[in-house]
Structure formats: C-alpha cells, structure tokens
Amino acid sequence: MKQAEFDALVARLEQSARVDPGKYRVRVFFLAILGYAYIGLVVAIVIGVLAGLTWAIVNAGSGGVLLWKISIPLGSLILIAGRAMWVRLDAPSGRPLARGDAPLLFEEAERIARTLEAPVPDVILVTSELNASVSQVPRLGVFGWRKNYLVIGLQLVSALHPDYFRAVLAHEFAHLSRAHGHFSGWIYRLRMTWVQLLEQLERDQHVGRVIFTYFFEWYAPYFAAYSFVLARAYEYEADQLAASVAGHRDMAGALIILATKHRELEERYWPEVWSAAENDPNAPTTAISDSLARAAERGDAERFGFWAYASLQERTGTTDTHPSLNERVTALLASEPTPPDEEPWIRLMRIAFDRPAPPEGPPVRAAPRYLGPITASLAAGMDTEWRTAAAEPWRARYAYCQRSRQQLNELDRRASAGALTLGDEWQRAQLTQEFSTAEQAEPLYRALLERAPDHAGARFALGNMLLGRGESEGVAEIERAMAKDATLLIPGAQRITYYLTLNGRHDEAATYRARAIERHDELVEAHQERAFLSPNTEFEPGVLPPDVVAGLVAQLGAHPDVTRAWLVRQVVQRMTHVPAHVLVLTIDGSRLSEKGQEVRGNTIVGALTLPEGINAFVFVKTHADMLKKISSVPRSAVYVRPNAPSAQPALTN
C-alpha cells in the first residue's frame, strides 16, 4: 500500500471512529485477533501435517528418514512461531522516587488517579525529558498482574505552572482509566510478534517464510491504519477526561507550553550546547541542569510567539499517532466564543493563557512544589550521565571542528591568492556557513552559482537560507535544485512544506507534501526490489568503472574466508535510471556449516565499504540454482581466492 492510499484509508477510518467509537474499537479488536489467528492456523496445520505423516509412516513400517527430513523444517517453523508469540514488555527507565522524596507528588498523582477511577502508580520514575507517560507492564507476561509506572520528566515539571502540570498528570491517568495502556500494549505485542517472526524466518532463509510474508504484506497496512486511528482517538479522549479534572483551558495551555518549550530546547538550547564543541574538547558538566533553567524561563515574548505560531500551524499527518497541537487545542476549546476579527491561532493562545502571572520575580513552576530540593540532586546525577554518554561524540565533534577550521583557513588563503576549483569553492561556502555566518556564506554560494548555475547543492543551500529569512524566492531556488538532483526532492519538498505551512499557505503545502510522499513511496519500492533476490530476478553484465571493481576485489582479498565473488547488474522495474548492482560471495565451507558460512559471510559484508547502489549477498549450497544463473552472466566473476578448496568448484564464464 502506497503512502497516499494509506493516508486516504486513515481519513476514512477516522470518520468511522467518530461516528461510532465503540463499534470501531470492536473492529480493531477483531482485526488484531486475525493476526494471531493466522499464526495459530499455520501452526495447527503444520502440527496436523506432522501428525499425519507420522501416522502414515508408522503404519507403513518405513520412511523414518523421510519423516526426519520433513519434520526438521516443519518443527523449526513451529518453534520460531512460538518464540515470536512471546513478546516481553520492558519496564520504562528512569530514577525511582521514594514517597519520602516527593510526598506532594505522590499525593497529587494518587488523588488524580482516584478521581478518574484509574489505578494508582506503583512506581514513579524521573527522567530528564520534557515529557510524561504512564505504562503498564505485566509481571507475569501473558498472564497479566500489571505494574503501573508513572514517568515524569524534569524539564516538564520545570517548564509548567503547577495547574498545567496537574492537567498533564490527569491526561496520563486518563489513559489508564480507560485501559488505553493495556489495549495499546496488546497491540504493540501483536506488532512485535509479526516483526520477530518475519525477521527470524528471513534470517534462517526458512522455506516457510512465504506462507507468512504474503499474508503480512496485505495485513500490515490495514492493521497499522486501524490501530493508528485508535491511538489518536485515545489522545482526544484522554484530553477531555483530563479537562474534566483540571479544566479545559489548563489542559490547552499545558499542550501549547510543551510544544513551544520543545521547539526552544531543540532549536535553540541544544544547538547552543553543542556549539561549544567547536572550541572545547570536554563536554559541559551541567547540560541537564542548565536545560531545566532554560525550560523554567518565561522566555522572549516575540520568539515564544513565533514558536507557538509555528506549532499551531502544523497539521495532523500520518507519521505521528498524536493529533496536531491545533486540533487538540481546538477540540478542548470548542465551546469558547470566537471574536469575529481574531485569527484562530491568536484566539487559542489568548484563551489558553488567560491565567494571571506575577509581573516580577521568578515564574511559578511545578518543580519546586512537587519535587522541592531533590530536583537539584536528580539533575546533578543526570548531568554526570549525560556527560559520560556525550564524551565520545563530543570529542569527535571537537576534532572535526578543528580540522574543518584549518581547511577553511587554507581555502580562504588560497582564494585570496587565486581561483579555487569548483569543489573547493563548494567546500569553502559550506564551511563558512557552518563556522561563520549565513550572511558571510551567501555571497560565496552566489559566486559559485554564477560559475556553475546547475550546482544543485549550492542552489539548495541558498534556497534554504532564503526561506529561513522568510523570503519566498527560496522556493524557486530549491525547485531548481530538485530538478537537477532527484535525491534532494524529499528534503526540498519537506523544507518548502514547512515554510508554506508556517505562512498559512496550507493548500500549496499539501502539494509539496504529496510530492515528498510520492518520492518516498518510489524509494521504498525500489529498495524492496533491490533488497531481495528471487528465482525470477534477471541479471546482466555490470557497468561499474574498473577502479571501483578493483577496490572491491582488494577488500575481498583481505578476507581469507571469501572463496569467490561475482558482480552483476540487477534488472529492475523501479527507478531504472539508478543502476542496481549485486555482489555475491561464497565462503569457505571446509570448516563451517551452511549456517556458519552465512553468519561469517554477513560479518564480512558488514565490514566492506560498498559504493552506493551495490547490495551484497552471501550464497551457500541451497542457492546453487541462483548462483548458476548469476555466474552465467558474461564477465560476472570478479574474484577467485588462490587455492580455493576443490569442494567448491569454480564457476567461470
């Protein structure tokens, strides 16, 4: 199913869910049952076949060897299906709180849970994130006895007024009140059952994988769409239940604050933190603590308004189970009067933020009330964890910045002395934008485009820069870049979509969004066609340059277990303008079983540096027919290990 078809299906199902929510949930339930039932049916048939064969052979008095040969793949299919059905739900991570650490938080959580007739939390965990969640983890697996977890992010309690924080808690317990977590967990286990089943069958190259693959290709999109719509319905229901406890305006205000604070941290705070790696090889010691201080600030009114506007302009898509901020807030404030000459987003902001704030002094936040002095100690521990986790990427970033600055200085020196090559000009413009300013980089991009008008990368960079300043001319620049380089179509369409959405031009944005989706579907289909080989796959001689082939051969020669290799071009039906090459390896089988050859071969493939457009496969004895087909292609043999074992006769052209 293509993305456009999936989107249309989701739209139809959302209408059905609104008309009769109860009936819709029953449909999702039975669709989920179908997924389990198919696996059970296949297992039952396999068991029946084994039993029938056993009975027939026992009565015939012979055929034990035949039974043994047949029972191995059938029995392994039963074992794989059984293992896939057992999906473990791990407990969420975080620092556990004792009641004595935060008594007011425990009391508030239990009060809201009882009000909503939800189970009280057994464990409250704290993370560093701008988020909160609840989950139910069965202690006895499929036999239940669920343990309830409430996870609170320090950034969240630092950012929200206590009343807004209560609204968020109410939203999370509303999910438990309506058993959303229990049903969602069941849906998750079914999804993971199919993932584990197909991965194991594919890994083992099991003959029975086709039985499940064809069904799943039909079933998965429908199940995803049905469960997707249900997850959104759960969010609306939880919002309304939370509003009945905390108030509609507080629930709406909490949602807007969280959306804008998320943008501030992701687009401003964390880039500022990592920019320090340009000059300092050591990661900061207070990154999490400083993020809490930033989350707690009122912030600049103009920038806050911009982030709120941007968040409220986003529309619900099919990449997130949560409805858009605009739709959630609009649903919460549906009964509020609308002034005739007020823009919708301003109305939402005004209504949500009617709470009076103290004109001076620090803003009122939930962290001091509900966590008190332990906030600092929790943050200090998370500071240490963050610094440890960031140490290696931080040093890598520092080293990259030092090298890049030296390169930029050298390029500037050479530019002042004479003309640079086209590649040097491109690198200089990019490095200038990264380590200086966009204003300094812009004339470099324009000079490069005067010299090479078809340079897609420079067109894209210039267009992106213009759109960042709110100049619509950037759309045309990115369009020209996409026309010259198809790989820029998705990022280009996404960038233009964001710009148009931010400026309220939703119909035009939808056109670009559709282009990005169409390109994505094309890439997915092309990848699927290239990722698997079948007896019907056709091949022809490769068209790679000799130096590329020589590089591959040199890499293969460094692995003594590789006995032979063939390189061919796959005949494809999708994206035919992009060549698809196949590199096939065979592994020394004198010391390894077929399974061992596959494992060793896949390890070698993972260590190879393959040029774009080449997929590598490991062939063993069971692939003899496919190998014969590939080896018959003229000039396909590219590597034969000296003194290769005679047990694997050479296949030459």
N, C-alpha and C positions, 0 to 999 in steps of 0.2 A: 504494500500500500504506500503510495506516494504521500508526501507531506501535505499537499493540497487536499487530497482525499481524506487524510486523517483529520485535518482541520475542519472540513465540512462535516465529517461524522461527529466530531466533538460538538459542533454547533447544533446539530440535530438532537444529540443526546442531552445537551443542556436544556433544550426546550422540553424534552420528555421529563427530565428530572424536576423541572419547575412545576409542570402540570400535575404530576402525581409522584412526590418524593418516595412514598412508601413502596409503590409498585416498582419504581426504578431500582431501589435497593434490592428488592427480591430478584430482579433481573440480573443484577451484578452478582448476587449470591449464587444463582444457578449457573451463570457463566463461569464463575470460579470453580464450582463443583465439576463442571465439564472438564476443566483442565486436569483435575485429579482423577476424574473418572476415566479419561482416555489412557492415562498411565496405568491405572488399575486394570483396565480392559486388556491392554497389551500384555501386562504381566500374567493375567489369568489365562490368556490364550497360549502364551509361551509355556506356562506350567502344564496346561492341558495337552499341548503337543508333546512335551517331555514324558508325561504320564502315558499317553497313547503309544509312543514309540517304545517305552519300557515294557508296557504290557504286550505289545506285538512281538518284540524280540524275545521276551521270556517265554512266550507260548511257542515261538518258532524254535527255540533252543539254540539259536545262533545270532550273530550280529552284534556281539558285545563291542567290537572295535568300532563299528559304525555308530552305535549309540554313544560311545565315548567321544567320537569326533563331533557329533551333532550337539551333545549336551554341553560341551565347553562354551561355545558362543552363546547358546541359549541361557545357560546358567549364569554366565557373566552378565548378560543383559538384565536378568532378574536382580543380581547383586547391585549393579550400577543404579537401577531404578530405585531400589530400596535405600541405598545411601543418599540418593538425591532427595528423597522424601523427608529425610531428617535434616531440617534446617535449624540451626541454633541462632537464637536472638541474643546478642551480647548486651550486657548492661552498658548504659552510657558512661562516658568517662567524665571525671571531674573530681574536685576535692570535697569529700563528705563533710557536712556540718553536723555538729552535736547541738542538741536543743539549748544547752547552756551557752553556746557560742552566739546564737541569734534567736533568743526566745520570742521576740516580737514577730520575726519572720515565720516561725513555726506556728504561732498562734493565728496569724493572718491567713496562712495557707490552709490551716485546718478549718478556720471559720468559713472561708470561701468554699472549700470543698463540701462542708456540711450544708451550706446554703443551696448549692447546686446538686445536692444528693450524689456527690462523686466520692470515690474512695480517697481517703486522706493519704498523703505521701508517706511511704515507708522510709525513704531516703531523700534528702535534699543535697544536691551536688552544686558546686560553684565552679564556673569556668571563667575565662577572661573575655568571653564574646559579648556582642551586642545582640543577645538572643535569650529566649527562654523556651523550654519544652517540657513535655511530660511523656513518659513511656511506661509501658507495662511489659515486664519480662517474665515469662513463665519459669518458675523454679524447677518444674518437672517436665519441661519440654512440651510435648503434645498433650500431656495430662494436666497442664494448667498450673494452678496455685500461683497467681501472678503477683509480682513485687512491683510496687508503684514508685517511680522515680520522678522527682521534680528537679530540673536543671535550670539554674539561674546564672546569667552572665554578669560579671562585674561591670562591664561597660553599660549594660542595660540599666542596672539599679543606679548607676552614676548619672545616666542621661535623663531619667524620668522623674517627674514630680511624683510624690507618694500615691496620689489618687490615680495617676496614669499607670503606675506600677501595679496597683490593685486591679486595674482593668485588664492588664496583661495576664496576671495570675488567674483572673476569672476566665479569660479566654482559654487558657491551657486546661483548667479544670473542667471547663465545659466539654472539651474533647473527651475527658474521662467520664463525665456524667452521661454522655450519650454513647459510651463504649466505642468511640471513634478509634481509639488506640488499639483496642482488641481486634476490631474488624480490619483495620489497616495492617496490623501485624500479621493477620491471617493472609491478607492479600500479598504482603511482602514475602511471606514464606512460600506461597504458591509461585510467585515470580522467580524466587531464588531456586526453587525446586527444578523448574524448567532450565534455568541457566546452568545449574550444576549438572543436570542430566545431559544436556547437549554438549557442554564442554568436555565431559568425560568420554562420551561416545566419539566425539571428534578427535580427542587426544589419542584414544585407543584405535582410531580408524575402524570402529566396530561395524560389522555388516548390518546391524540393526538400526543404525542411526537414521537411515532413510525413513523408517517407519514413523519416527518422531519428528523429523525435520519438516516434512511436508505438512503435517498437521499444525506444527507450531508456526510455520510461515503464514498460515491462514489465521490461526487463533490469536497470536500475539498482538497484532494491531487492534483487534476488536476488544480484547481484554484490557489492553492499555488505555484505549479510549473510554471504555465504560468506567474503569477504576479512576481514571483521570478526572472525569466529570464528578464522580462521587467525592473525591478528595476536595474539590472546590466547593461542593455543596456543604461539606463538613466545616469549611472555613467560615462560610456565611452563617451557618447555624451557630457555631461557637461565638462569633462576633455578637449575634443577637442575644444569646444567653448571657454573655459577659456584660452586655449593656444593661440587661435587666438587674444586674447586681451593682455595677459600677457607674452606670449612666452612659447614654449614647454619645454624649459629647466627650467624655473622658476616654471612651474606647476609641473614638475617631481621632482625638488628639494624640493618644499614645501611638497609633499607627503612623500618623504624619511625622511625629518626632522621631520615631525609629527609622523611618525611611530617609529623612533628611540627615540624621546623625550617621547613618550608614554611608551615605554619599560623602559626608565630610571626612569621615575616617579613611575611607577607601581612596578618595580622590585628592585629599589634602594631607591628612596626618601621616599615613604610612609612606607615601612618596617622600615626604619631608624626612622621615626617619631614615629611609634607605639612601637618600641623597648624601647623608653623612659618610657613606662608604666610599665616596669619591676621594676623601682625604684621610680617613681614619681606618686603620686595619682592624680595629676592635669594635665589636657590636656594642651598642649602648647598654647600660646596666638597668635603666628604668623605663624601658619601652612600654610595658604594660601599665605601670603606674602613671606615666605621662598620658597614655591614651584615656585613662579614667578622668584625669583632669580636663582633657580636651572634650570628652563626652559631657562633662558636667557644665561646661561653659554655656552661657547664653548664645554666644557666637555673634558674628557680624550680621545685622538685620538684613542687609542687602543680599549677602551671599546665602544666608539661610532662606530668604525668599526665593532665590534662584533655584536652590536645591529642592525646595518644596514644590515649586512650579514644575521643575523637570520630573519629579517623582509623580506628580498628579497628572502629567501629560501622558505617561506611559499607558498603553492599552494592554488588556489581557491577551496573551498569546497561548500557544500550546507547548511552551517549554518549561512552564512552572505550574505546579498544582495549586498555587495560591492565586486567587484573582488579583487584578491590578489594585493598587492603592486607591485609585479614583473610584473604582466600582465598589470596593469595600466601604469607603467613607461615604459615598453617595447612598448606599443601602442603609447605613447606620443613621444618616441624617435626612432620610426621605420625608419625614413628617415636618421638617423645619420649613418655614416660609422662605421664599426666594424673592429678594428685591428685584425689580424689573430691569434695572440698568447695571447689574453687577455681574462680572464674569464668574462662571461656575467655580473656578479654582479659588478665586478670592473669597467667594461665599463659604466654601468648605473650610478655608483657613480661618475666616472670621468666627464661624460658629464653633469650630473645634478649639480655638484659643481665646474663648471669652473669659477664662479664669484670670482674675486679677493677680498680678505679680508684684512683689515688693520692688519699688523703684530703685532702691540702693541695697548694697550688701550682696552676699552670695545667693544664688538662686536656691530654692528649696528642692532637695533631691531625696530619692528613696534610700540611697546607700547609708547615710548617717542614721536614719531612723531604724532601718531593718537589719543592718549589719554592724553599724557602730564602729568601734575601734578595730574589729578584726578585718575590716576592709583593707587597711594598710598592710597587715601581715599576710593576708591572702595575696595581695598584689605583689608583695616582695618575693614570695615564693614563685609566683608566675613570671616575674621579671627574670629570675635565675633560669627557669625552664626555657623561656623564650630565647635568652642569650645563648644558652647551650645549643639549642636547636638551630639558631641562626648563624652560629660561629662559622661553619664551613662555607655556606653560600655568601656570607658577608665578606670573608677573606677573598673568595673568588671574585666578587664584585669589585673589591678594592684593587685586586691585581688587574682586572680588566680595565678599570678606570685609569690606572697608571699607564698601562700600555697604550690605551686609546689617546690619552692626553699627549703622550710622546709622539704618536702618529700624527695627531692634529698639528702639533707644533712643527713637525717636519714638513707636513703638507703646506702649512702657511708659509714656511720659509721658502719652499720650492715654488709656490705660487707667486711670491714676490720677485723671484729670480727669473721666472719664465712660465710658459704654458704647462699645465698639467695634462695628463692623459684623461680621457673621459671617465675611466674607472676611478682615478684619483680625485677628480672633481666631485664625483658622486659620494665618495667616502668622506671627503672634506665637508661637504654640505651636511651629511648625516651627523658627523661628529660635532660639527659646530652647533647644530640644533640640540644635540644631547648634552654638550658640556658648556655651551654658552647660552644663547637665547634664540628664540624663533625669529626675532627681528633681525639678528645678525645672519641667520641661515637663509632667510627668504631671498636676498639678492643672489646668493650662491646658487640656489635652485633655479632662479630665473635665468641666470647666466648659462647654466648647464642646459636649460631648455632652448635657449637661443642657438646653442651649438648642436643639440640633439633633440629636436622637437618631439620625437617619438619615444623619448625615455620615459617609460611607464612609471618607474619608481619615483622619479622626480615630480612627475605630474601628480601622482597620488599624494606625495608629501606636501606639495604646495596646496593642493585642494583641501587636504585635511587641516592645514594651517589656516586657510581662509575660513573654513567652516567653524573652526574654533573661535575665530573673531566675530562670527555671526555674519560673514559676507557670503551671499548666495552664489557668487561667482565660483566658489569652491565646488559646487555641484558639477558644473561643466568640466572643471579640471579632473575630477575623479571619474567622470564619464569617459573622458578621453583616455585616462589611464586604464580603465576596464576594457575599453575597446582594443588596446594594444596588448594587454596581458590578462588572459582569462583567469589566472589564479587570483587576481585582485577583485573579481566580481563579487565574491561573498563579503570580504571586508569592506569593499567600496559601497556595496548596497546597504550594508549594516550602518556604515558611518552616515550615509545620506539619510537613511531612515531615521536615525537618532536626531539629526539636525532638523528634519522636516517635522518630526513629532514634537520636538521642543518648541517649534514655532507654530504649532497648532495646525499644520498642513497635513491632516491625517489621511485624506484620500490619496495624495501623492506619496505619502509614506507607505501606504498599503501596497502601492505598485512596486516600490523598491523592495519591500519585504517579500513580496511574491517572487521577485527575480532571485533574491538570495535563496529562498526555499527551493525554487526550481533548480538552481545550480547545485544546491546541497543534495537534492534527490539524484541528480545526474552523477555526482561524485560518489554517492553511496552505492548506486547501481554499478558504476564502473569498478569500484573497489571490490564489491561482492563477486563480480565476474572474474576479476583477476586473482582473487584470494584462494579460489578452489579450482582444481583441475578435475575433469570428468572424462570418461571414455569418449565423449563426443567433442572434446576440445580439439581444435585444429591448430597446427603449428607450421611455421615457415622459417626460413633462414633469418638469423638475427641481423640487425643493421647497426650495431654499436661500433664506434670507432676502434681501430686496432689498439690504441693506447689504453682504452678502457678495459678491453678484453685482457690485455697483458697485465693490467693491475689486478684484475680478478684472479687470474692464474697465479700471480705471485702470492696473493693472500692464501689461495688454496694450498699452495706448496708448503706453507708454514704449518699445515695441519697434517701430520703423517697418517691419521686415520682416514683421510679422504682418499679413495682409490681412483675415482673417475668423476668427471663433470661434463655436462652438456649445457649449451646455451642456445636457446631458440627464441623466436618471437611468437607470442600467442596471438592468434587471430581473434579479435574481439568485435563485439557488436556495438558497444557503447564507448563514446569518446575515442573514436577510431583515429583521430589526429594525434593522440598521445600513444606512442609505441609501448607495448607491454611485453617485456622480456621475462623469460623463465630460466632460472639456473637450477639444474638438477644435480644432486650429489649422491654418490653411493659411498658407503662406509665399510671399512674392512670388517668382514663377517667371520674371520677365522677365530676371533676371541669373544665375540659378542653375539647375543641372541638378536632376533629381529627387533624386539622392543629396545634392547640396549643400543642397537645401531641407530634407531630413531632418536633416542634420548641424546646420544653422543652427537649425532648429526645436527639436531636442533640447537645444541650448545654451540657448535661450530658456526652455524648460520647466524646465531645471535652475536658472535664475535666479529663477523665480517662487516666491512664498511661497503655497503651496496649503493651504487648510484641510484638516483631516483628513477622509478619505472622498472625496477628489477625485483621480482619475487623469487625467493629460493625455496626449494623443496628437497626433502630427503626421501629417496626411494629405497625400498627393501624388496625382498623376493616377491611379496604379494603385488608389487607394482610392475611386474615383469612386462605385461602387455603394454602398459603406458610407456615404459622405458624403451621398448622396442619401437614404438611409434615415434618417440622423440629422436631416438638415435638414427632413424631412417631419414631425418631431415638433412639435406646437404650441409656440410661444414658445421654440424652441431657439436661434435666432440671438441672440447677445448682443453681438456686436462686428463692425463693418464699418469698415475703415480708410478715412478720407476719400481720395477719388481713387484707390481701389484699381484696379489695371490691368484693362483690359477683357478681357484674355486669360483672366482668372479670373472668369467671370460670377457675380454674386451669386446665392446660393440663399436665398431668403427664404420665410417661412411666411405 
